[in-house]
Amino acid sequence: MYCDYLYQHQNVGTPLIKIVAKNLTWESDLISITDLRASEKDAIALEDSDEFLAIFDLRSVTRMTAGLSIVRTIFVCVVLTTGSLYFSKDAHEIVILPIEQMIKKVN
């Protein structure tokens, strides 16, 4: 079970950091668990027993989520700026120009 699980998760986007199964422990040489923030790692355990624990590295998912959040923020800023400019233009044409023309006629 231990070797099969390790083999199945070798080439995934969220690599394995550590596996603990019964008395066996495997830990990656490339990544240390202490170097990762809580949001960058995910622990999976069997529901029935505490005999199996696998910890995955979620840094790639976290980076992609952060990048998409930045893109969404920029998009919202562009939409709000464009909407504000069109609203200002329409308000000037519909409200301010007719009032100025009426003031000119009255004077």
C-alpha positions as YAML, in Angstrom:
chain: A
units: angstrom
residues:
- id: 1
  name: MET
  ca: [0.00, 0.00, 0.00]
- id: 2
  name: TYR
  ca: [2.78, 2.42, 0.95]
- id: 3
  name: CYS
  ca: [4.80, 1.92, -2.24]
- id: 4
  name: ASP
  ca: [1.71, 1.85, -4.47]
- id: 5
  name: TYR
  ca: [0.47, 5.15, -3.06]
- id: 6
  name: LEU
  ca: [3.89, 6.72, -3.51]
- id: 7
  name: TYR
  ca: [4.14, 5.44, -7.09]
- id: 8
  name: GLN
  ca: [0.65, 6.70, -8.03]
- id: 9
  name: HIS
  ca: [1.39, 10.21, -6.76]
- id: 10
  name: GLN
  ca: [4.84, 10.75, -8.27]
- id: 11
  name: ASN
  ca: [3.88, 12.94, -11.24]
- id: 12
  name: VAL
  ca: [0.94, 14.96, -9.95]
- id: 13
  name: GLY
  ca: [0.62, 18.75, -9.61]
- id: 14
  name: THR
  ca: [0.65, 18.48, -5.82]
- id: 15
  name: PRO
  ca: [3.67, 16.32, -4.94]
- id: 16
  name: LEU
  ca: [3.89, 14.21, -1.82]
- id: 17
  name: ILE
  ca: [5.99, 15.56, 1.02]
- id: 18
  name: LYS
  ca: [5.57, 12.84, 3.62]
- id: 19
  name: ILE
  ca: [3.85, 9.48, 4.08]
- id: 20
  name: VAL
  ca: [3.36, 7.75, 7.40]
- id: 21
  name: ALA
  ca: [1.90, 4.24, 7.20]
- id: 22
  name: LYS
  ca: [1.89, 2.01, 10.27]
- id: 23
  name: ASN
  ca: [5.57, 1.89, 11.26]
- id: 24
  name: LEU
  ca: [6.95, 3.10, 7.92]
- id: 25
  name: THR
  ca: [7.77, 6.74, 7.18]
- id: 26
  name: TRP
  ca: [8.85, 8.34, 3.93]
- id: 27
  name: GLU
  ca: [9.80, 11.99, 3.61]
- id: 28
  name: SER
  ca: [10.78, 13.94, 0.52]
- id: 29
  name: ASP
  ca: [14.37, 15.13, 0.29]
- id: 30
  name: LEU
  ca: [13.40, 18.15, -1.85]
- id: 31
  name: ILE
  ca: [10.83, 19.83, 0.38]
- id: 32
  name: SER
  ca: [10.66, 20.21, 4.14]
- id: 33
  name: ILE
  ca: [7.29, 20.43, 5.88]
- id: 34
  name: THR
  ca: [8.56, 23.19, 8.17]
- id: 35
  name: ASP
  ca: [9.30, 25.43, 5.15]
- id: 36
  name: LEU
  ca: [5.65, 25.49, 4.10]
- id: 37
  name: ARG
  ca: [2.82, 27.64, 5.45]
- id: 38
  name: ALA
  ca: [-0.38, 25.98, 6.63]
- id: 39
  name: SER
  ca: [-2.20, 26.93, 3.42]
- id: 40
  name: GLU
  ca: [0.55, 25.35, 1.29]
- id: 41
  name: LYS
  ca: [0.21, 21.81, 2.65]
- id: 42
  name: ASP
  ca: [-2.65, 19.36, 2.95]
- id: 43
  name: ALA
  ca: [-2.78, 16.26, 5.13]
- id: 44
  name: ILE
  ca: [-4.88, 13.27, 4.07]
- id: 45
  name: ALA
  ca: [-5.64, 10.50, 6.55]
- id: 46
  name: LEU
  ca: [-7.76, 7.37, 6.34]
- id: 47
  name: GLU
  ca: [-11.17, 7.85, 7.91]
- id: 48
  name: ASP
  ca: [-11.27, 4.47, 9.64]
- id: 49
  name: SER
  ca: [-7.88, 4.50, 11.34]
- id: 50
  name: ASP
  ca: [-4.85, 6.60, 12.15]
- id: 51
  name: GLU
  ca: [-2.49, 4.18, 10.42]
- id: 52
  name: PHE
  ca: [-2.02, 6.21, 7.24]
- id: 53
  name: LEU
  ca: [-1.16, 9.88, 6.69]
- id: 54
  name: ALA
  ca: [-0.08, 11.60, 3.48]
- id: 55
  name: ILE
  ca: [0.99, 15.25, 3.29]
- id: 56
  name: PHE
  ca: [0.88, 17.06, -0.07]
- id: 57
  name: ASP
  ca: [2.60, 20.25, -1.26]
- id: 58
  name: LEU
  ca: [-0.03, 22.77, -2.46]
- id: 59
  name: ARG
  ca: [2.33, 25.62, -3.41]
- id: 60
  name: SER
  ca: [1.49, 25.42, -7.12]
- id: 61
  name: VAL
  ca: [-2.23, 25.62, -6.39]
- id: 62
  name: THR
  ca: [-1.68, 28.51, -3.96]
- id: 63
  name: ARG
  ca: [0.38, 30.44, -6.53]
- id: 64
  name: MET
  ca: [-2.22, 29.91, -9.25]
- id: 65
  name: THR
  ca: [-5.01, 31.04, -6.92]
- id: 66
  name: ALA
  ca: [-3.04, 34.16, -5.99]
- id: 67
  name: GLY
  ca: [-2.38, 34.96, -9.65]
- id: 68
  name: LEU
  ca: [-6.05, 34.55, -10.54]
- id: 69
  name: SER
  ca: [-7.01, 36.81, -7.63]
- id: 70
  name: ILE
  ca: [-4.67, 39.51, -8.93]
- id: 71
  name: VAL
  ca: [-6.15, 39.21, -12.43]
- id: 72
  name: ARG
  ca: [-9.68, 39.42, -11.00]
- id: 73
  name: THR
  ca: [-8.78, 42.55, -9.00]
- id: 74
  name: ILE
  ca: [-7.33, 44.23, -12.10]
- id: 75
  name: PHE
  ca: [-10.42, 43.28, -14.12]
- id: 76
  name: VAL
  ca: [-12.76, 44.74, -11.49]
- id: 77
  name: CYS
  ca: [-10.70, 47.96, -11.40]
- id: 78
  name: VAL
  ca: [-10.91, 48.29, -15.20]
- id: 79
  name: VAL
  ca: [-14.67, 47.65, -15.22]
- id: 80
  name: LEU
  ca: [-15.32, 50.15, -12.42]
- id: 81
  name: THR
  ca: [-13.12, 52.80, -14.05]
- id: 82
  name: THR
  ca: [-14.82, 52.34, -17.42]
- id: 83
  name: GLY
  ca: [-18.27, 52.47, -15.83]
- id: 84
  name: SER
  ca: [-17.34, 55.61, -13.92]
- id: 85
  name: LEU
  ca: [-16.10, 57.34, -17.08]
- id: 86
  name: TYR
  ca: [-19.27, 56.48, -19.03]
- id: 87
  name: PHE
  ca: [-21.49, 57.57, -16.13]
- id: 88
  name: SER
  ca: [-19.65, 60.89, -15.86]
- id: 89
  name: LYS
  ca: [-19.92, 61.45, -19.63]
- id: 90
  name: ASP
  ca: [-23.66, 60.65, -19.65]
- id: 91
  name: ALA
  ca: [-24.32, 62.85, -16.60]
- id: 92
  name: HIS
  ca: [-22.52, 65.74, -18.28]
- id: 93
  name: GLU
  ca: [-24.46, 65.34, -21.54]
- id: 94
  name: ILE
  ca: [-27.90, 64.69, -20.02]
- id: 95
  name: VAL
  ca: [-27.88, 66.97, -16.95]
- id: 96
  name: ILE
  ca: [-25.17, 69.63, -17.01]
- id: 97
  name: LEU
  ca: [-25.26, 70.72, -20.69]
- id: 98
  name: PRO
  ca: [-29.07, 71.32, -20.76]
- id: 99
  name: ILE
  ca: [-28.89, 73.33, -17.53]
- id: 100
  name: GLU
  ca: [-26.03, 75.47, -18.92]
- id: 101
  name: GLN
  ca: [-28.02, 76.07, -22.13]
- id: 102
  name: MET
  ca: [-31.09, 77.15, -20.12]
- id: 103
  name: ILE
  ca: [-28.96, 79.55, -18.06]
- id: 104
  name: LYS
  ca: [-27.55, 81.08, -21.28]
- id: 105
  name: LYS
  ca: [-31.09, 81.57, -22.66]
- id: 106
  name: VAL
  ca: [-32.33, 83.16, -19.43]
- id: 107
  name: ASN
  ca: [-29.37, 85.55, -19.31]
...
